Amino acid sequence: MCSDSAMHEHVWNVNVERTSGELGYGLVPEFRGLGLMREALLAITRHGFDAMKLGVLEAFTERSN
């Protein structure tokens, strides 16, 4: 698990007025389908909503992920 300060680095374009942020990811093919990003995204979204008090998190992914 990442520290709180490390988690902040995974949420970009934070807009304080909109209480929103963005996250995105890509994963090389040999690591797809293992649940790695599911685990990571659960932790990052929890941090974004709970610790950072964001109301909106927009996710950008590769279609093939």
QUIGI-V496028 format. One record per backbone hydrogen bond with DSSP energy under -0.5 kcal/mol. NH is the residue of the N-H (numbers start at 1). CO is the residue of the C=O. Records with the same first field share a line. If there is no record, write none. Layout:
NH->CO, CO
This chain:
7->3
8->4
9->5, 6
10->7
11->8
12->10, 22
15->20
16->14
19->15
20->15
21->56
22->12
23->58
25->60
31->28
32->29
34->31
39->35
40->36
41->37
42->38
43->39
44->40
45->41
46->42
47->43
48->44
49->45
50->46
51->46, 47
52->47
54->48
55->19
56->19
58->21
60->23
62->25
65->62
